[in-house]
């Protein structure tokens, strides 16, 4: 058990560090290739912040642990909205100016409904996985079109400022891109092994481990980047990190895991975890879209989201104790 715990801690630490290096290298490489800043923000950074969930869930599916794969994806979505945006909004209210993000909010809500529909029969089949991946690639195509049109958008300004700060020579960018990717894979395997071993040792389902420990760990890049963004008053980038990550998690992470290994889904995934994820997604849509004026997540809304996360986690812990 001690070795498993060390594996989880070391795996998470290396995972977070390597994801940051991978994002820096990929963003700088894309900038050298002449990719527009808005496209880098929507595609490259969105992919990079979801890379930990993607690799961890892929290895979990390969090793026959579908609960860990699905728990990691849905748990990360819950963590991103309730914990990360909750903490970020408490530190500094998040104003939403970007029209791109205002388009992504209802899109995320619709994709969450699609995910719930697929869970009704108690399984994520390969056909379900291919549907998710097809929607994902269609969304990426839409993002590329949006980025190449180069409309002025406040998200583009935030990304451009971030890229100017993190500018690096092309050889160094390629080096960090490769090193980050290699360490992402290695640390993910270490993390999955440790998490499964702990779950087996404690008699806890790998779903619960995925929803809590692994989900929080793989969401740490989003937490760090969101807090850094609001401190620099890059509010659209803070929200964009979360929206992009949740879109990637729901479509690509679950899609890749299901394509590798079809998953039987426990009923509580739909009636507990998906419902919490859907309720938080709709709440974020209502709170951020600005139906009654300015689009803004203030401190009371941040406190509400954080309270939801604490309540959900406490409920999971109580279920483990009762079991």
C-alpha positions as YAML, in Angstrom:
chain: A
units: angstrom
residues:
- id: 1
  name: UNK
  ca: [0.00, 0.00, 0.00]
- id: 2
  name: UNK
  ca: [2.89, 2.37, 0.79]
- id: 3
  name: UNK
  ca: [4.42, 1.85, -2.65]
- id: 4
  name: UNK
  ca: [1.01, 2.46, -4.25]
- id: 5
  name: UNK
  ca: [0.61, 5.73, -2.34]
- id: 6
  name: UNK
  ca: [4.11, 6.84, -3.37]
- id: 7
  name: UNK
  ca: [3.27, 5.93, -6.97]
- id: 8
  name: UNK
  ca: [0.10, 8.07, -6.90]
- id: 9
  name: UNK
  ca: [1.86, 11.09, -5.35]
- id: 10
  name: UNK
  ca: [4.89, 10.83, -7.65]
- id: 11
  name: UNK
  ca: [2.69, 10.14, -10.68]
- id: 12
  name: UNK
  ca: [0.51, 13.19, -10.01]
- id: 13
  name: UNK
  ca: [3.51, 15.45, -9.41]
- id: 14
  name: UNK
  ca: [5.26, 14.39, -12.62]
- id: 15
  name: UNK
  ca: [1.95, 14.48, -14.51]
- id: 16
  name: UNK
  ca: [1.23, 18.09, -13.57]
- id: 17
  name: UNK
  ca: [4.81, 19.22, -14.27]
- id: 18
  name: UNK
  ca: [5.02, 17.42, -17.62]
- id: 19
  name: UNK
  ca: [1.59, 18.72, -18.72]
- id: 20
  name: UNK
  ca: [2.79, 22.29, -18.08]
- id: 21
  name: UNK
  ca: [5.97, 21.68, -20.10]
- id: 22
  name: UNK
  ca: [3.94, 20.05, -22.88]
- id: 23
  name: UNK
  ca: [1.57, 23.03, -23.09]
- id: 24
  name: UNK
  ca: [4.45, 25.53, -23.17]
- id: 25
  name: UNK
  ca: [6.28, 23.56, -25.86]
- id: 26
  name: UNK
  ca: [3.17, 22.98, -27.98]
- id: 27
  name: UNK
  ca: [2.01, 26.61, -27.73]
- id: 28
  name: UNK
  ca: [5.44, 28.00, -28.61]
- id: 29
  name: UNK
  ca: [5.81, 25.53, -31.52]
- id: 30
  name: UNK
  ca: [2.37, 26.53, -32.84]
- id: 31
  name: UNK
  ca: [3.30, 30.20, -32.56]
- id: 32
  name: UNK
  ca: [6.51, 29.61, -34.55]
- id: 33
  name: UNK
  ca: [4.40, 27.81, -37.18]
- id: 34
  name: UNK
  ca: [2.27, 30.94, -37.56]
- id: 35
  name: UNK
  ca: [-0.89, 29.65, -35.91]
- id: 36
  name: UNK
  ca: [-3.25, 32.49, -34.83]
- id: 37
  name: UNK
  ca: [-3.34, 33.14, -31.05]
- id: 38
  name: UNK
  ca: [-7.09, 32.49, -30.84]
- id: 39
  name: UNK
  ca: [-6.61, 29.07, -32.42]
- id: 40
  name: UNK
  ca: [-3.74, 28.27, -30.05]
- id: 41
  name: UNK
  ca: [-5.96, 29.16, -27.11]
- id: 42
  name: UNK
  ca: [-8.93, 27.10, -28.29]
- id: 43
  name: UNK
  ca: [-7.10, 24.01, -29.60]
- id: 44
  name: UNK
  ca: [-3.50, 23.72, -28.41]
- id: 45
  name: UNK
  ca: [-3.96, 24.91, -24.82]
- id: 46
  name: UNK
  ca: [-7.33, 23.16, -24.58]
- id: 47
  name: UNK
  ca: [-5.75, 19.88, -25.68]
- id: 48
  name: UNK
  ca: [-2.76, 20.35, -23.42]
- id: 49
  name: UNK
  ca: [-4.73, 20.98, -20.24]
- id: 50
  name: UNK
  ca: [-6.78, 17.82, -20.94]
- id: 51
  name: UNK
  ca: [-3.75, 15.70, -21.85]
- id: 52
  name: UNK
  ca: [-3.43, 14.25, -18.30]
- id: 53
  name: UNK
  ca: [-7.06, 13.06, -18.29]
- id: 54
  name: UNK
  ca: [-6.69, 11.72, -21.83]
- id: 55
  name: UNK
  ca: [-3.59, 9.65, -21.17]
- id: 56
  name: UNK
  ca: [-4.70, 8.42, -17.72]
- id: 57
  name: UNK
  ca: [-8.11, 7.29, -19.02]
- id: 58
  name: UNK
  ca: [-6.54, 5.62, -22.06]
- id: 59
  name: UNK
  ca: [-4.22, 3.55, -19.86]
- id: 60
  name: UNK
  ca: [-7.05, 2.78, -17.43]
- id: 61
  name: UNK
  ca: [-9.15, 1.45, -20.34]
- id: 62
  name: UNK
  ca: [-6.21, -0.56, -21.72]
- id: 63
  name: UNK
  ca: [-5.75, -2.20, -18.30]
- id: 64
  name: UNK
  ca: [-9.45, -3.03, -17.98]
- id: 65
  name: UNK
  ca: [-10.40, -0.38, -15.40]
- id: 66
  name: UNK
  ca: [-13.32, 1.43, -17.06]
- id: 67
  name: UNK
  ca: [-14.55, 2.89, -13.77]
- id: 68
  name: UNK
  ca: [-11.28, 4.74, -13.34]
- id: 69
  name: UNK
  ca: [-11.39, 6.01, -16.94]
- id: 70
  name: UNK
  ca: [-14.97, 7.29, -16.71]
- id: 71
  name: UNK
  ca: [-14.57, 8.57, -13.15]
- id: 72
  name: UNK
  ca: [-11.49, 10.53, -14.17]
- id: 73
  name: UNK
  ca: [-13.33, 12.23, -17.06]
- id: 74
  name: UNK
  ca: [-16.57, 13.10, -15.26]
- id: 75
  name: UNK
  ca: [-14.83, 13.81, -11.96]
- id: 76
  name: UNK
  ca: [-12.48, 16.23, -13.73]
- id: 77
  name: UNK
  ca: [-15.47, 18.07, -15.23]
- id: 78
  name: UNK
  ca: [-17.07, 18.40, -11.79]
- id: 79
  name: UNK
  ca: [-13.75, 19.52, -10.29]
- id: 80
  name: UNK
  ca: [-13.14, 22.05, -13.08]
- id: 81
  name: UNK
  ca: [-16.47, 23.81, -12.62]
- id: 82
  name: UNK
  ca: [-17.13, 23.48, -8.90]
- id: 83
  name: UNK
  ca: [-13.65, 23.55, -7.37]
- id: 84
  name: UNK
  ca: [-11.48, 25.41, -9.89]
- id: 85
  name: UNK
  ca: [-13.94, 28.09, -11.01]
- id: 86
  name: UNK
  ca: [-15.29, 28.31, -7.46]
- id: 87
  name: UNK
  ca: [-11.86, 29.01, -5.98]
- id: 88
  name: UNK
  ca: [-10.88, 31.27, -8.88]
- id: 89
  name: UNK
  ca: [-14.05, 33.38, -8.62]
- id: 90
  name: UNK
  ca: [-13.58, 33.70, -4.86]
- id: 91
  name: UNK
  ca: [-10.07, 35.05, -5.44]
- id: 92
  name: UNK
  ca: [-11.19, 37.43, -8.19]
- id: 93
  name: UNK
  ca: [-14.59, 37.78, -9.93]
- id: 94
  name: UNK
  ca: [-14.43, 36.45, -13.50]
- id: 95
  name: UNK
  ca: [-15.82, 38.74, -16.20]
- id: 96
  name: UNK
  ca: [-16.74, 37.03, -19.49]
- id: 97
  name: UNK
  ca: [-16.19, 39.19, -22.60]
- id: 98
  name: UNK
  ca: [-15.33, 36.61, -25.27]
- id: 99
  name: UNK
  ca: [-18.02, 35.85, -27.86]
- id: 100
  name: UNK
  ca: [-16.26, 32.54, -28.57]
- id: 101
  name: UNK
  ca: [-16.77, 31.44, -24.96]
- id: 102
  name: UNK
  ca: [-20.40, 32.55, -25.05]
- id: 103
  name: UNK
  ca: [-20.85, 30.13, -27.99]
- id: 104
  name: UNK
  ca: [-19.05, 27.32, -26.15]
- id: 105
  name: UNK
  ca: [-21.25, 27.53, -23.03]
- id: 106
  name: UNK
  ca: [-24.48, 26.26, -24.65]
- id: 107
  name: UNK
  ca: [-22.43, 23.81, -26.73]
- id: 108
  name: UNK
  ca: [-20.97, 22.27, -23.57]
- id: 109
  name: UNK
  ca: [-24.50, 21.94, -22.13]
- id: 110
  name: UNK
  ca: [-25.70, 20.09, -25.26]
- id: 111
  name: UNK
  ca: [-22.69, 17.75, -25.25]
- id: 112
  name: UNK
  ca: [-23.31, 16.97, -21.57]
- id: 113
  name: UNK
  ca: [-26.87, 15.96, -22.47]
- id: 114
  name: UNK
  ca: [-25.47, 13.69, -25.22]
- id: 115
  name: UNK
  ca: [-23.20, 12.04, -22.65]
- id: 116
  name: UNK
  ca: [-26.19, 11.40, -20.36]
- id: 117
  name: UNK
  ca: [-28.20, 9.88, -23.21]
- id: 118
  name: UNK
  ca: [-25.37, 7.42, -23.91]
- id: 119
  name: UNK
  ca: [-25.35, 6.29, -20.27]
- id: 120
  name: UNK
  ca: [-29.05, 5.31, -20.18]
- id: 121
  name: UNK
  ca: [-28.41, 1.76, -21.43]
- id: 122
  name: UNK
  ca: [-25.66, 1.22, -18.83]
- id: 123
  name: UNK
  ca: [-22.74, 1.07, -21.24]
- id: 124
  name: UNK
  ca: [-20.39, 3.10, -23.40]
- id: 125
  name: UNK
  ca: [-20.12, 0.96, -26.54]
- id: 126
  name: UNK
  ca: [-17.58, 1.41, -29.30]
- id: 127
  name: UNK
  ca: [-20.34, 3.00, -31.40]
- id: 128
  name: UNK
  ca: [-20.99, 5.48, -28.58]
- id: 129
  name: UNK
  ca: [-17.26, 6.20, -28.43]
- id: 130
  name: UNK
  ca: [-17.04, 6.82, -32.18]
- id: 131
  name: UNK
  ca: [-20.00, 9.20, -31.97]
- id: 132
  name: UNK
  ca: [-18.22, 11.16, -29.24]
- id: 133
  name: UNK
  ca: [-15.00, 11.27, -31.26]
- id: 134
  name: UNK
  ca: [-16.88, 12.33, -34.43]
- id: 135
  name: UNK
  ca: [-18.48, 15.22, -32.52]
- id: 136
  name: UNK
  ca: [-15.06, 16.08, -31.08]
- id: 137
  name: UNK
  ca: [-13.41, 16.29, -34.52]
- id: 138
  name: UNK
  ca: [-16.35, 18.31, -35.87]
- id: 139
  name: UNK
  ca: [-15.90, 20.70, -32.94]
- id: 140
  name: UNK
  ca: [-12.17, 20.94, -33.66]
- id: 141
  name: UNK
  ca: [-12.99, 21.78, -37.28]
- id: 142
  name: UNK
  ca: [-15.35, 24.51, -36.12]
- id: 143
  name: UNK
  ca: [-12.64, 25.84, -33.76]
- id: 144
  name: UNK
  ca: [-10.11, 25.97, -36.59]
- id: 145
  name: UNK
  ca: [-12.55, 27.87, -38.80]
- id: 146
  name: UNK
  ca: [-13.23, 30.31, -35.94]
- id: 147
  name: UNK
  ca: [-9.53, 30.80, -35.34]
- id: 148
  name: UNK
  ca: [-8.57, 31.23, -38.99]
- id: 149
  name: UNK
  ca: [-11.25, 33.87, -39.59]
- id: 150
  name: UNK
  ca: [-9.36, 35.97, -37.05]
- id: 151
  name: UNK
  ca: [-12.27, 37.99, -35.67]
- id: 152
  name: UNK
  ca: [-11.11, 40.26, -32.88]
- id: 153
  name: UNK
  ca: [-11.96, 38.55, -29.61]
- id: 154
  name: UNK
  ca: [-10.93, 39.25, -26.02]
- id: 155
  name: UNK
  ca: [-9.79, 35.62, -25.63]
- id: 156
  name: UNK
  ca: [-7.27, 36.24, -28.42]
- id: 157
  name: UNK
  ca: [-5.83, 39.19, -26.49]
- id: 158
  name: UNK
  ca: [-5.39, 37.04, -23.36]
- id: 159
  name: UNK
  ca: [-3.71, 34.22, -25.28]
- id: 160
  name: UNK
  ca: [-1.44, 36.61, -27.18]
- id: 161
  name: UNK
  ca: [-0.25, 38.17, -23.92]
- id: 162
  name: UNK
  ca: [0.39, 34.70, -22.46]
- id: 163
  name: UNK
  ca: [2.38, 33.68, -25.56]
- id: 164
  name: UNK
  ca: [4.48, 36.85, -25.43]
- id: 165
  name: UNK
  ca: [5.40, 36.09, -21.83]
- id: 166
  name: UNK
  ca: [6.17, 32.43, -22.53]
- id: 167
  name: UNK
  ca: [8.07, 33.00, -25.81]
- id: 168
  name: UNK
  ca: [10.91, 30.54, -26.42]
- id: 169
  name: UNK
  ca: [13.19, 29.49, -29.33]
- id: 170
  name: UNK
  ca: [11.87, 26.74, -31.61]
- id: 171
  name: UNK
  ca: [14.47, 24.06, -30.63]
- id: 172
  name: UNK
  ca: [13.66, 24.56, -26.95]
- id: 173
  name: UNK
  ca: [9.93, 24.45, -27.70]
- id: 174
  name: UNK
  ca: [10.31, 21.14, -29.56]
- id: 175
  name: UNK
  ca: [12.46, 19.74, -26.75]
- id: 176
  name: UNK
  ca: [9.80, 20.50, -24.10]
- id: 177
  name: UNK
  ca: [7.06, 19.20, -26.39]
- id: 178
  name: UNK
  ca: [8.77, 15.79, -26.68]
- id: 179
  name: UNK
  ca: [9.92, 15.58, -23.04]
- id: 180
  name: UNK
  ca: [6.50, 16.64, -21.78]
- id: 181
  name: UNK
  ca: [4.74, 14.01, -23.89]
- id: 182
  name: UNK
  ca: [7.09, 11.20, -22.81]
- id: 183
  name: UNK
  ca: [6.71, 12.08, -19.12]
- id: 184
  name: UNK
  ca: [2.93, 12.40, -19.50]
- id: 185
  name: UNK
  ca: [2.76, 8.80, -20.69]
- id: 186
  name: UNK
  ca: [5.17, 7.46, -18.05]
- id: 187
  name: UNK
  ca: [3.58, 9.29, -15.12]
- id: 188
  name: UNK
  ca: [0.07, 8.29, -16.24]
- id: 189
  name: UNK
  ca: [0.99, 4.61, -16.18]
- id: 190
  name: UNK
  ca: [2.49, 5.05, -12.72]
- id: 191
  name: UNK
  ca: [-0.60, 6.91, -11.48]
- id: 192
  name: UNK
  ca: [-3.05, 4.33, -12.84]
- id: 193
  name: UNK
  ca: [-1.13, 1.46, -11.27]
- id: 194
  name: UNK
  ca: [-1.00, 3.19, -7.89]
- id: 195
  name: UNK
  ca: [-4.66, 4.25, -7.96]
- id: 196
  name: UNK
  ca: [-5.92, 0.77, -8.88]
- id: 197
  name: UNK
  ca: [-3.73, -0.82, -6.20]
- id: 198
  name: UNK
  ca: [-5.05, 1.55, -3.52]
- id: 199
  name: UNK
  ca: [-8.65, 0.94, -4.61]
- id: 200
  name: UNK
  ca: [-8.15, -2.82, -4.40]
- id: 201
  name: UNK
  ca: [-6.37, -2.59, -1.06]
- id: 202
  name: UNK
  ca: [-9.09, -0.44, 0.54]
- id: 203
  name: UNK
  ca: [-11.98, -2.25, -1.12]
- id: 204
  name: UNK
  ca: [-13.07, 1.00, -2.79]
- id: 205
  name: UNK
  ca: [-14.28, 1.03, -6.39]
- id: 206
  name: UNK
  ca: [-11.91, 2.44, -8.98]
- id: 207
  name: UNK
  ca: [-14.82, 4.72, -9.98]
- id: 208
  name: UNK
  ca: [-14.63, 6.52, -6.61]
- id: 209
  name: UNK
  ca: [-10.84, 6.82, -6.84]
- id: 210
  name: UNK
  ca: [-11.23, 8.24, -10.35]
- id: 211
  name: UNK
  ca: [-13.91, 10.75, -9.27]
- id: 212
  name: UNK
  ca: [-11.85, 12.08, -6.37]
- id: 213
  name: UNK
  ca: [-8.08, 11.61, -6.10]
- id: 214
  name: UNK
  ca: [-7.29, 11.10, -9.79]
- id: 215
  name: UNK
  ca: [-9.77, 13.75, -10.98]
- id: 216
  name: UNK
  ca: [-8.36, 16.41, -8.67]
- id: 217
  name: UNK
  ca: [-4.79, 15.48, -9.57]
- id: 218
  name: UNK
  ca: [-5.31, 15.60, -13.33]
- id: 219
  name: UNK
  ca: [-7.19, 18.91, -12.97]
- id: 220
  name: UNK
  ca: [-4.29, 20.66, -11.23]
- id: 221
  name: UNK
  ca: [-2.99, 22.18, -14.53]
- id: 222
  name: UNK
  ca: [-6.37, 23.87, -15.03]
- id: 223
  name: UNK
  ca: [-6.34, 25.15, -11.44]
- id: 224
  name: UNK
  ca: [-2.85, 26.62, -11.76]
- id: 225
  name: UNK
  ca: [-3.51, 28.21, -15.15]
- id: 226
  name: UNK
  ca: [-6.91, 29.64, -14.11]
- id: 227
  name: UNK
  ca: [-5.54, 31.25, -10.94]
- id: 228
  name: UNK
  ca: [-2.57, 32.65, -12.88]
- id: 229
  name: UNK
  ca: [-4.93, 34.00, -15.55]
- id: 230
  name: UNK
  ca: [-7.22, 35.90, -13.15]
- id: 231
  name: UNK
  ca: [-4.24, 37.35, -11.30]
- id: 232
  name: UNK
  ca: [-3.21, 38.88, -14.64]
- id: 233
  name: UNK
  ca: [-6.85, 39.87, -15.29]
- id: 234
  name: UNK
  ca: [-7.04, 37.44, -18.23]
- id: 235
  name: UNK
  ca: [-10.57, 36.44, -17.24]
- id: 236
  name: UNK
  ca: [-11.60, 34.94, -20.59]
- id: 237
  name: UNK
  ca: [-8.56, 32.67, -20.55]
- id: 238
  name: UNK
  ca: [-9.45, 31.45, -17.03]
- id: 239
  name: UNK
  ca: [-12.94, 30.41, -18.11]
- id: 240
  name: UNK
  ca: [-11.69, 29.20, -21.50]
- id: 241
  name: UNK
  ca: [-9.32, 26.75, -19.79]
- id: 242
  name: UNK
  ca: [-12.25, 25.11, -17.98]
- id: 243
  name: UNK
  ca: [-14.68, 25.10, -20.92]
- id: 244
  name: UNK
  ca: [-12.07, 23.70, -23.29]
- id: 245
  name: UNK
  ca: [-11.01, 21.04, -20.80]
- id: 246
  name: UNK
  ca: [-14.60, 19.92, -20.14]
- id: 247
  name: UNK
  ca: [-15.33, 19.67, -23.86]
- id: 248
  name: UNK
  ca: [-12.19, 17.57, -24.35]
- id: 249
  name: UNK
  ca: [-12.99, 15.38, -21.32]
- id: 250
  name: UNK
  ca: [-16.59, 14.65, -22.30]
- id: 251
  name: UNK
  ca: [-15.82, 13.94, -25.95]
- id: 252
  name: UNK
  ca: [-12.19, 12.93, -26.45]
- id: 253
  name: UNK
  ca: [-11.29, 11.39, -23.07]
- id: 254
  name: UNK
  ca: [-14.43, 9.21, -22.83]
- id: 255
  name: UNK
  ca: [-14.37, 8.60, -26.58]
- id: 256
  name: UNK
  ca: [-10.77, 7.34, -26.61]
- id: 257
  name: UNK
  ca: [-11.32, 5.17, -23.52]
- id: 258
  name: UNK
  ca: [-14.53, 3.67, -24.96]
- id: 259
  name: UNK
  ca: [-12.91, 3.01, -28.35]
- id: 260
  name: UNK
  ca: [-10.07, 1.16, -26.62]
- id: 261
  name: UNK
  ca: [-12.32, -0.85, -24.29]
- id: 262
  name: UNK
  ca: [-16.16, -0.68, -24.25]
- id: 263
  name: UNK
  ca: [-17.32, 0.15, -20.74]
- id: 264
  name: UNK
  ca: [-20.12, -1.24, -18.59]
- id: 265
  name: UNK
  ca: [-21.37, 1.72, -16.56]
- id: 266
  name: UNK
  ca: [-22.67, 1.43, -13.02]
- id: 267
  name: UNK
  ca: [-26.16, 2.98, -12.50]
- id: 268
  name: UNK
  ca: [-24.83, 5.56, -10.02]
- id: 269
  name: UNK
  ca: [-22.68, 7.08, -12.76]
- id: 270
  name: UNK
  ca: [-25.86, 8.31, -14.46]
- id: 271
  name: UNK
  ca: [-28.05, 9.04, -11.45]
- id: 272
  name: UNK
  ca: [-25.33, 10.56, -9.25]
- id: 273
  name: UNK
  ca: [-22.20, 11.66, -11.07]
- id: 274
  name: UNK
  ca: [-23.61, 12.64, -14.47]
- id: 275
  name: UNK
  ca: [-26.52, 14.49, -12.82]
- id: 276
  name: UNK
  ca: [-24.10, 16.51, -10.68]
- id: 277
  name: UNK
  ca: [-21.96, 17.25, -13.74]
- id: 278
  name: UNK
  ca: [-25.02, 18.27, -15.77]
- id: 279
  name: UNK
  ca: [-26.44, 20.46, -12.98]
- id: 280
  name: UNK
  ca: [-23.09, 22.25, -12.58]
- id: 281
  name: UNK
  ca: [-22.77, 22.73, -16.35]
- id: 282
  name: UNK
  ca: [-26.26, 24.26, -16.57]
- id: 283
  name: UNK
  ca: [-25.54, 26.41, -13.49]
- id: 284
  name: UNK
  ca: [-22.33, 27.66, -15.14]
- id: 285
  name: UNK
  ca: [-24.28, 28.45, -18.32]
- id: 286
  name: UNK
  ca: [-26.90, 30.43, -16.38]
- id: 287
  name: UNK
  ca: [-24.36, 32.22, -14.15]
- id: 288
  name: UNK
  ca: [-21.89, 33.11, -16.91]
- id: 289
  name: UNK
  ca: [-24.06, 33.88, -19.90]
- id: 290
  name: UNK
  ca: [-25.26, 37.23, -18.62]
- id: 291
  name: UNK
  ca: [-29.02, 36.96, -19.14]
- id: 292
  name: UNK
  ca: [-29.55, 39.81, -16.68]
- id: 293
  name: UNK
  ca: [-26.74, 42.11, -17.73]
- id: 294
  name: UNK
  ca: [-22.95, 41.68, -17.57]
- id: 295
  name: UNK
  ca: [-21.52, 38.18, -17.99]
- id: 296
  name: UNK
  ca: [-19.70, 37.68, -14.71]
- id: 297
  name: UNK
  ca: [-18.93, 35.07, -12.06]
- id: 298
  name: UNK
  ca: [-18.84, 36.99, -8.78]
- id: 299
  name: UNK
  ca: [-17.67, 35.83, -5.36]
- id: 300
  name: UNK
  ca: [-21.15, 34.63, -4.21]
- id: 301
  name: UNK
  ca: [-21.40, 32.44, -7.32]
- id: 302
  name: UNK
  ca: [-17.86, 31.18, -6.66]
- id: 303
  name: UNK
  ca: [-18.83, 30.33, -3.09]
- id: 304
  name: UNK
  ca: [-21.90, 28.48, -4.34]
- id: 305
  name: UNK
  ca: [-19.83, 26.40, -6.79]
- id: 306
  name: UNK
  ca: [-17.24, 25.57, -4.13]
- id: 307
  name: UNK
  ca: [-19.99, 24.55, -1.67]
- id: 308
  name: UNK
  ca: [-21.39, 22.21, -4.33]
- id: 309
  name: UNK
  ca: [-17.99, 20.55, -4.71]
- id: 310
  name: UNK
  ca: [-17.54, 20.12, -0.97]
- id: 311
  name: UNK
  ca: [-21.06, 18.68, -0.64]
- id: 312
  name: UNK
  ca: [-20.56, 16.24, -3.52]
- id: 313
  name: UNK
  ca: [-17.19, 15.04, -2.22]
- id: 314
  name: UNK
  ca: [-18.58, 14.63, 1.30]
- id: 315
  name: UNK
  ca: [-21.44, 12.55, -0.12]
- id: 316
  name: UNK
  ca: [-18.94, 10.25, -1.90]
- id: 317
  name: UNK
  ca: [-16.91, 9.86, 1.29]
- id: 318
  name: UNK
  ca: [-20.04, 8.99, 3.29]
- id: 319
  name: UNK
  ca: [-20.99, 6.34, 0.77]
- id: 320
  name: UNK
  ca: [-17.52, 4.77, 1.06]
- id: 321
  name: UNK
  ca: [-17.75, 4.79, 4.88]
- id: 322
  name: UNK
  ca: [-21.21, 3.19, 4.85]
- id: 323
  name: UNK
  ca: [-20.02, 0.52, 2.44]
...
